[in-house]
Structures are given as C-alpha cells and as structure tokens.
Amino acid sequence: MIGYGEAAILGLLQGLTEFLPVSSSGHLVLAQTILGINEPMLIFDTFLHLGTLIAVFVVFWRDIWQIIRHPISKQFALFVVATIPVGIMGLLLENIFEAHLMTVFSVCLALIVTGILLWISDRFHGNKTIKDLSFKNALLIGAFQGVAVIPGLSRSGSTIFGSLFCGLDRQNAAKFSFILSIPAILGACGKQLIDLASSPAGLSMEFSYIIGVAVAAVAGYLAIRFFIRLISKGKLKYFSIYCWLIAVIGLINLAVK
C-alpha cells in the first residue's frame, strides 16, 4: 500500500517531470528506489498519467477543441500521422524496454542522452507553425516520441527536439509536443488498464491514488505554464545540466552500494 505522503511525492514528480524535459519515468524509477517502494506500481503510475492529462486539457483546451471541431483538416491529420510511430513502437518495444531498461543504470544513461538532445535544441531557431509542417516532419517528430518509451529518455524533450529540428518555432514546438502527448498517454493508460482488468488481481483503487492524481494535475499545469515561458527564451540547456546532474548522482549512488 502506498502512503499518502509517498503518493503526494510521486504525484509531484510525475506532474513536473512529465512536461519538463527531464523524464518522468526516469524520476519515478529513481524515486521509488530511494523511497524503498518495491511493490508493483502499474496501477498507481497509470492514474498519475491520467492526472497529467488533466493539466494538458486545462492549458490547451481551446487548441484541442479547434482540432476536434475540424477532423478533416491538415492540422488534425498531422497529429494523427505523428501518433502512428509511438503506437507502433509502444506495442512492439515497450515490454522489451521495461524488462531490460527499467534499471537505475540504464535510466541514468538515458538521462545523459536527454541532456544532449536538450543542449542541441537551443541551437535551433525555426519559424514554422504547426500547419507549416509536412507529413514527413510529423512522422519524424512522432518517431522521437516513440523512442521515448525508453525509461529516462524524456518524451517532451525528445518531441521538442524533433519539432525544433523540423523548423517549428519554440511556442509551436511546445504546443505540438504537449498536445501530441494526449493520444500517447491515453493509449498507454488504456493498454495498462486492459492488462490489469484481465489479471487475476484485477483493478483496485486506494485513496492515496486520488491524492497522487490531484497533485500530478496541479503540478503538471504549473510545469506546462513554466516551460512554455522558458522555452521561448532558449533556456533548455538548464534542463540539460539538471539531467546530467541527476544521472551522475544516480551512478554514484550505484557505485557506493
């Protein structure tokens, strides 16, 4: 059973790190190790991701509504095309990555890669809007999001790198990345819930889950607002330094054990 305090801490980490480009999965692995949580966390992690979805809908509800209202449009098609790679990679590779890369060592290596991508991202200065993207661009950005199923490789960091590489300006890169997270998170949560419902243990929910979801939603909202302001100033290198620092701390912790 997860305590209320632990649920709040993990919800805070999920909300902040899902949208700040520092890898939510990597931080949850490290945090669970530090807190000594050894029990399966699949149900709780699923609820935390749903909490972060609330934050995306609150911040971008106007853009999301416009996309939904015009299903026969290039912008809608771009999001559909960008979702294809993560769907394929998630189905084919997620179990493999979770089985072999859900370790502190592999997470630390992935955080180092995330830092490199963010450092390079500050060098891009595009001027495209989302509607200016080609479908080939959308596939490439989606592929970056798909690779981010690797624990420790930031989903938002990878997709923003891909978006900036394809020429999007910083505001649209952030918007495309965050809205693109909706089908990815919904798909992952749906798959997890189906797996859990068909398992012998079934689905069960504790009050601590509600605490985690609420904290994740509020923290996610603040993280999105903060990140949008920061990315426009070309300050992604600060997140690079943070990722490298956390990776070094994690590797040192492994070495001294």
ZAFIBA-83111 format. One record per residue (C-alpha): residue number from 1; residue in three letters; z, y, x. Coordinates in steps of 0.02 Angstrom, whole numbers, plus 50000, padded with zeros to 5 digits. Example, Ala and Ser with C-alpha at 12.3 -4.5 7.8 and 13.67 -1.06 7.14 Angstrom:
2
+-----+------+-------+-------+-------+
! seq ! type !    up ! north !  east !
+-----+------+-------+-------+-------+
!   1 !  ALA ! 50390 ! 49775 ! 50615 !
!   2 !  SER ! 50357 ! 49947 ! 50684 !
+-----+------+-------+-------+-------+
***
This chain:
257
+-----+------+-------+-------+-------+
! seq ! type !    up ! north !  east !
+-----+------+-------+-------+-------+
!   1 !  MET ! 50000 ! 50000 ! 50000 !
!   2 !  ILE ! 49954 ! 50172 ! 50065 !
!   3 !  GLY ! 50094 ! 50301 ! 50058 !
!   4 !  TYR ! 50071 ! 50472 ! 49980 !
!   5 !  GLY ! 50084 ! 50560 ! 50149 !
!   6 !  GLU ! 49957 ! 50443 ! 50229 !
!   7 !  ALA ! 49840 ! 50466 ! 50081 !
!   8 !  ALA ! 49851 ! 50656 ! 50098 !
!   9 !  ILE ! 49818 ! 50649 ! 50286 !
!  10 !  LEU ! 49668 ! 50534 ! 50266 !
!  11 !  GLY ! 49602 ! 50638 ! 50120 !
!  12 !  LEU ! 49615 ! 50795 ! 50226 !
!  13 !  LEU ! 49523 ! 50712 ! 50370 !
!  14 !  GLN ! 49387 ! 50645 ! 50254 !
!  15 !  GLY ! 49361 ! 50813 ! 50167 !
!  16 !  LEU ! 49350 ! 50911 ! 50329 !
!  17 !  THR ! 49252 ! 50788 ! 50436 !
!  18 !  GLU ! 49126 ! 50734 ! 50304 !
!  19 !  PHE ! 49047 ! 50906 ! 50309 !
!  20 !  LEU ! 49100 ! 50973 ! 50478 !
!  21 !  PRO ! 48985 ! 50884 ! 50602 !
!  22 !  VAL ! 49119 ! 50779 ! 50686 !
!  23 !  SER ! 49102 ! 50610 ! 50594 !
!  24 !  SER ! 49218 ! 50566 ! 50450 !
!  25 !  SER ! 49202 ! 50378 ! 50482 !
!  26 !  GLY ! 49249 ! 50401 ! 50664 !
!  27 !  HIS ! 49401 ! 50506 ! 50623 !
!  28 !  LEU ! 49459 ! 50384 ! 50488 !
!  29 !  VAL ! 49448 ! 50238 ! 50610 !
!  30 !  LEU ! 49549 ! 50334 ! 50741 !
!  31 !  ALA ! 49674 ! 50399 ! 50612 !
!  32 !  GLN ! 49704 ! 50226 ! 50538 !
!  33 !  THR ! 49734 ! 50160 ! 50714 !
!  34 !  ILE ! 49859 ! 50298 ! 50752 !
!  35 !  LEU ! 49948 ! 50278 ! 50584 !
!  36 !  GLY ! 49956 ! 50090 ! 50608 !
!  37 !  ILE ! 49861 ! 50051 ! 50447 !
!  38 !  ASN ! 49792 ! 49875 ! 50465 !
!  39 !  GLU ! 49759 ! 49832 ! 50282 !
!  40 !  PRO ! 49581 ! 49838 ! 50210 !
!  41 !  MET ! 49536 ! 50018 ! 50164 !
!  42 !  LEU ! 49371 ! 49993 ! 50073 !
!  43 !  ILE ! 49432 ! 50044 ! 49900 !
!  44 !  PHE ! 49526 ! 50196 ! 49965 !
!  45 !  ASP ! 49380 ! 50251 ! 50075 !
!  46 !  THR ! 49264 ! 50238 ! 49925 !
!  47 !  PHE ! 49375 ! 50352 ! 49822 !
!  48 !  LEU ! 49386 ! 50477 ! 49967 !
!  49 !  HIS ! 49196 ! 50487 ! 49974 !
!  50 !  LEU ! 49191 ! 50521 ! 49788 !
!  51 !  GLY ! 49313 ! 50663 ! 49818 !
!  52 !  THR ! 49196 ! 50743 ! 49944 !
!  53 !  LEU ! 49053 ! 50730 ! 49818 !
!  54 !  ILE ! 49152 ! 50841 ! 49702 !
!  55 !  ALA ! 49151 ! 50975 ! 49836 !
!  56 !  VAL ! 48961 ! 50966 ! 49857 !
!  57 !  PHE ! 48932 ! 50984 ! 49670 !
!  58 !  VAL ! 49050 ! 51133 ! 49658 !
!  59 !  VAL ! 48969 ! 51229 ! 49802 !
!  60 !  PHE ! 48786 ! 51189 ! 49766 !
!  61 !  TRP ! 48785 ! 51163 ! 49578 !
!  62 !  ARG ! 48652 ! 51296 ! 49550 !
!  63 !  ASP ! 48533 ! 51219 ! 49678 !
!  64 !  ILE ! 48569 ! 51043 ! 49614 !
!  65 !  TRP ! 48536 ! 51096 ! 49434 !
!  66 !  GLN ! 48370 ! 51176 ! 49483 !
!  67 !  ILE ! 48316 ! 51016 ! 49572 !
!  68 !  ILE ! 48365 ! 50908 ! 49422 !
!  69 !  ARG ! 48278 ! 51025 ! 49300 !
!  70 !  HIS ! 48113 ! 51009 ! 49393 !
!  71 !  PRO ! 48090 ! 50824 ! 49434 !
!  72 !  ILE ! 47902 ! 50848 ! 49453 !
!  73 !  SER ! 47909 ! 50968 ! 49600 !
!  74 !  LYS ! 47887 ! 50962 ! 49787 !
!  75 !  GLN ! 48071 ! 51002 ! 49818 !
!  76 !  PHE ! 48129 ! 50855 ! 49711 !
!  77 !  ALA ! 48002 ! 50741 ! 49797 !
!  78 !  LEU ! 48063 ! 50797 ! 49969 !
!  79 !  PHE ! 48240 ! 50741 ! 49930 !
!  80 !  VAL ! 48176 ! 50575 ! 49861 !
!  81 !  VAL ! 48073 ! 50543 ! 50018 !
!  82 !  ALA ! 48217 ! 50593 ! 50133 !
!  83 !  THR ! 48331 ! 50470 ! 50041 !
!  84 !  ILE ! 48218 ! 50319 ! 50074 !
!  85 !  PRO ! 48264 ! 50291 ! 50258 !
!  86 !  VAL ! 48453 ! 50296 ! 50228 !
!  87 !  GLY ! 48432 ! 50174 ! 50084 !
!  88 !  ILE ! 48337 ! 50051 ! 50192 !
!  89 !  MET ! 48449 ! 50071 ! 50344 !
!  90 !  GLY ! 48606 ! 50064 ! 50240 !
!  91 !  LEU ! 48557 ! 49899 ! 50159 !
!  92 !  LEU ! 48493 ! 49818 ! 50318 !
!  93 !  LEU ! 48609 ! 49884 ! 50453 !
!  94 !  GLU ! 48774 ! 49943 ! 50377 !
!  95 !  ASN ! 48860 ! 49772 ! 50380 !
!  96 !  ILE ! 48799 ! 49743 ! 50558 !
!  97 !  PHE ! 48863 ! 49912 ! 50617 !
!  98 !  GLU ! 49030 ! 49889 ! 50529 !
!  99 !  ALA ! 49053 ! 49716 ! 50603 !
! 100 !  HIS ! 49012 ! 49762 ! 50782 !
! 101 !  LEU ! 49036 ! 49950 ! 50800 !
! 102 !  MET ! 49194 ! 49983 ! 50699 !
! 103 !  THR ! 49298 ! 49995 ! 50858 !
! 104 !  VAL ! 49383 ! 50140 ! 50944 !
! 105 !  PHE ! 49272 ! 50119 ! 51098 !
! 106 !  SER ! 49107 ! 50121 ! 51003 !
! 107 !  VAL ! 49166 ! 50266 ! 50894 !
! 108 !  CYS ! 49206 ! 50368 ! 51049 !
! 109 !  LEU ! 49032 ! 50335 ! 51121 !
! 110 !  ALA ! 48953 ! 50387 ! 50956 !
! 111 !  LEU ! 49057 ! 50547 ! 50955 !
! 112 !  ILE ! 48988 ! 50588 ! 51127 !
! 113 !  VAL ! 48810 ! 50567 ! 51059 !
! 114 !  THR ! 48855 ! 50678 ! 50910 !
! 115 !  GLY ! 48914 ! 50813 ! 51030 !
! 116 !  ILE ! 48750 ! 50805 ! 51125 !
! 117 !  LEU ! 48648 ! 50824 ! 50965 !
! 118 !  LEU ! 48752 ! 50975 ! 50910 !
! 119 !  TRP ! 48737 ! 51057 ! 51082 !
! 120 !  ILE ! 48548 ! 51041 ! 51075 !
! 121 !  SER ! 48545 ! 51103 ! 50893 !
! 122 !  ASP ! 48599 ! 51277 ! 50943 !
! 123 !  ARG ! 48435 ! 51296 ! 51038 !
! 124 !  PHE ! 48327 ! 51280 ! 50881 !
! 125 !  HIS ! 48276 ! 51438 ! 50787 !
! 126 !  GLY ! 48170 ! 51388 ! 50638 !
! 127 !  ASN ! 48115 ! 51496 ! 50492 !
! 128 !  LYS ! 48060 ! 51369 ! 50361 !
! 129 !  THR ! 48135 ! 51349 ! 50189 !
! 130 !  ILE ! 48157 ! 51178 ! 50108 !
! 131 !  LYS ! 47993 ! 51199 ! 50011 !
! 132 !  ASP ! 47901 ! 51225 ! 50177 !
! 133 !  LEU ! 47946 ! 51052 ! 50241 !
! 134 !  SER ! 47814 ! 50917 ! 50248 !
! 135 !  PHE ! 47848 ! 50742 ! 50182 !
! 136 !  LYS ! 47840 ! 50681 ! 50362 !
! 137 !  ASN ! 47979 ! 50805 ! 50403 !
! 138 !  ALA ! 48082 ! 50739 ! 50256 !
! 139 !  LEU ! 48062 ! 50560 ! 50317 !
! 140 !  LEU ! 48118 ! 50609 ! 50492 !
! 141 !  ILE ! 48272 ! 50700 ! 50427 !
! 142 !  GLY ! 48311 ! 50551 ! 50317 !
! 143 !  ALA ! 48297 ! 50437 ! 50468 !
! 144 !  PHE ! 48427 ! 50542 ! 50560 !
! 145 !  GLN ! 48542 ! 50523 ! 50410 !
! 146 !  GLY ! 48509 ! 50336 ! 50406 !
! 147 !  VAL ! 48558 ! 50312 ! 50588 !
! 148 !  ALA ! 48722 ! 50400 ! 50549 !
! 149 !  VAL ! 48787 ! 50241 ! 50466 !
! 150 !  ILE ! 48846 ! 50206 ! 50644 !
! 151 !  PRO ! 49034 ! 50246 ! 50642 !
! 152 !  GLY ! 49067 ! 50401 ! 50746 !
! 153 !  LEU ! 48892 ! 50472 ! 50728 !
! 154 !  SER ! 48908 ! 50622 ! 50612 !
! 155 !  ARG ! 48799 ! 50615 ! 50456 !
! 156 !  SER ! 48798 ! 50803 ! 50433 !
! 157 !  GLY ! 48774 ! 50832 ! 50620 !
! 158 !  SER ! 48628 ! 50710 ! 50628 !
! 159 !  THR ! 48539 ! 50778 ! 50474 !
! 160 !  ILE ! 48564 ! 50959 ! 50526 !
! 161 !  PHE ! 48494 ! 50917 ! 50698 !
! 162 !  GLY ! 48344 ! 50837 ! 50613 !
! 163 !  SER ! 48324 ! 50984 ! 50494 !
! 164 !  LEU ! 48331 ! 51114 ! 50632 !
! 165 !  PHE ! 48213 ! 51008 ! 50739 !
! 166 !  CYS ! 48088 ! 51011 ! 50593 !
! 167 !  GLY ! 48096 ! 51201 ! 50587 !
! 168 !  LEU ! 48215 ! 51240 ! 50444 !
! 169 !  ASP ! 48317 ! 51398 ! 50461 !
! 170 !  ARG ! 48504 ! 51373 ! 50479 !
! 171 !  GLN ! 48553 ! 51410 ! 50299 !
! 172 !  ASN ! 48422 ! 51292 ! 50228 !
! 173 !  ALA ! 48464 ! 51159 ! 50357 !
! 174 !  ALA ! 48644 ! 51158 ! 50298 !
! 175 !  LYS ! 48593 ! 51158 ! 50114 !
! 176 !  PHE ! 48468 ! 51016 ! 50138 !
! 177 !  SER ! 48596 ! 50913 ! 50234 !
! 178 !  PHE ! 48736 ! 50933 ! 50107 !
! 179 !  ILE ! 48630 ! 50902 ! 49952 !
! 180 !  LEU ! 48547 ! 50754 ! 50038 !
! 181 !  SER ! 48721 ! 50678 ! 50057 !
! 182 !  ILE ! 48736 ! 50656 ! 49868 !
! 183 !  PRO ! 48619 ! 50504 ! 49845 !
! 184 !  ALA ! 48679 ! 50430 ! 50011 !
! 185 !  ILE ! 48863 ! 50439 ! 49962 !
! 186 !  LEU ! 48831 ! 50384 ! 49783 !
! 187 !  GLY ! 48728 ! 50236 ! 49843 !
! 188 !  ALA ! 48860 ! 50183 ! 49970 !
! 189 !  CYS ! 49001 ! 50201 ! 49844 !
! 190 !  GLY ! 48904 ! 50107 ! 49711 !
! 191 !  LYS ! 48871 ! 49962 ! 49829 !
! 192 !  GLN ! 49054 ! 49957 ! 49882 !
! 193 !  LEU ! 49116 ! 49961 ! 49702 !
! 194 !  ILE ! 48999 ! 49819 ! 49652 !
! 195 !  ASP ! 49057 ! 49715 ! 49801 !
! 196 !  LEU ! 49239 ! 49749 ! 49758 !
! 197 !  ALA ! 49217 ! 49711 ! 49573 !
! 198 !  SER ! 49141 ! 49542 ! 49613 !
! 199 !  SER ! 49276 ! 49497 ! 49741 !
! 200 !  PRO ! 49424 ! 49386 ! 49694 !
! 201 !  ALA ! 49546 ! 49532 ! 49715 !
! 202 !  GLY ! 49442 ! 49644 ! 49602 !
! 203 !  LEU ! 49470 ! 49831 ! 49587 !
! 204 !  SER ! 49643 ! 49907 ! 49588 !
! 205 !  MET ! 49697 ! 50088 ! 49600 !
! 206 !  GLU ! 49858 ! 50170 ! 49656 !
! 207 !  PHE ! 49922 ! 50347 ! 49626 !
! 208 !  SER ! 49903 ! 50381 ! 49812 !
! 209 !  TYR ! 49714 ! 50365 ! 49786 !
! 210 !  ILE ! 49717 ! 50513 ! 49667 !
! 211 !  ILE ! 49809 ! 50615 ! 49798 !
! 212 !  GLY ! 49680 ! 50568 ! 49928 !
! 213 !  VAL ! 49534 ! 50613 ! 49814 !
! 214 !  ALA ! 49610 ! 50783 ! 49767 !
! 215 !  VAL ! 49645 ! 50829 ! 49948 !
! 216 !  ALA ! 49472 ! 50770 ! 50003 !
! 217 !  ALA ! 49388 ! 50876 ! 49868 !
! 218 !  VAL ! 49483 ! 51036 ! 49912 !
! 219 !  ALA ! 49464 ! 51010 ! 50100 !
! 220 !  GLY ! 49279 ! 50969 ! 50078 !
! 221 !  TYR ! 49249 ! 51129 ! 49980 !
! 222 !  LEU ! 49333 ! 51235 ! 50115 !
! 223 !  ALA ! 49240 ! 51142 ! 50253 !
! 224 !  ILE ! 49070 ! 51173 ! 50173 !
! 225 !  ARG ! 49105 ! 51359 ! 50150 !
! 226 !  PHE ! 49168 ! 51374 ! 50328 !
! 227 !  PHE ! 49024 ! 51275 ! 50403 !
! 228 !  ILE ! 48888 ! 51374 ! 50315 !
! 229 !  ARG ! 48957 ! 51535 ! 50390 !
! 230 !  LEU ! 48973 ! 51456 ! 50562 !
! 231 !  ILE ! 48801 ! 51375 ! 50572 !
! 232 !  SER ! 48715 ! 51541 ! 50535 !
! 233 !  LYS ! 48795 ! 51610 ! 50693 !
! 234 !  GLY ! 48732 ! 51467 ! 50803 !
! 235 !  LYS ! 48906 ! 51404 ! 50847 !
! 236 !  LEU ! 48877 ! 51216 ! 50837 !
! 237 !  LYS ! 48922 ! 51197 ! 51021 !
! 238 !  TYR ! 49105 ! 51220 ! 50974 !
! 239 !  PHE ! 49095 ! 51060 ! 50873 !
! 240 !  SER ! 49012 ! 50977 ! 51025 !
! 241 !  ILE ! 49164 ! 51018 ! 51130 !
! 242 !  TYR ! 49279 ! 50953 ! 50994 !
! 243 !  CYS ! 49184 ! 50788 ! 50979 !
! 244 !  TRP ! 49190 ! 50763 ! 51167 !
! 245 !  LEU ! 49375 ! 50804 ! 51173 !
! 246 !  ILE ! 49417 ! 50679 ! 51035 !
! 247 !  ALA ! 49309 ! 50547 ! 51121 !
! 248 !  VAL ! 49397 ! 50573 ! 51287 !
! 249 !  ILE ! 49569 ! 50564 ! 51204 !
! 250 !  GLY ! 49518 ! 50403 ! 51116 !
! 251 !  LEU ! 49452 ! 50325 ! 51277 !
! 252 !  ILE ! 49609 ! 50375 ! 51374 !
! 253 !  ASN ! 49716 ! 50300 ! 51236 !
! 254 !  LEU ! 49620 ! 50137 ! 51252 !
! 255 !  ALA ! 49637 ! 50137 ! 51442 !
! 256 !  VAL ! 49826 ! 50158 ! 51442 !
! 257 !  LYS ! 49859 ! 50021 ! 51313 !
+-----+------+-------+-------+-------+
***
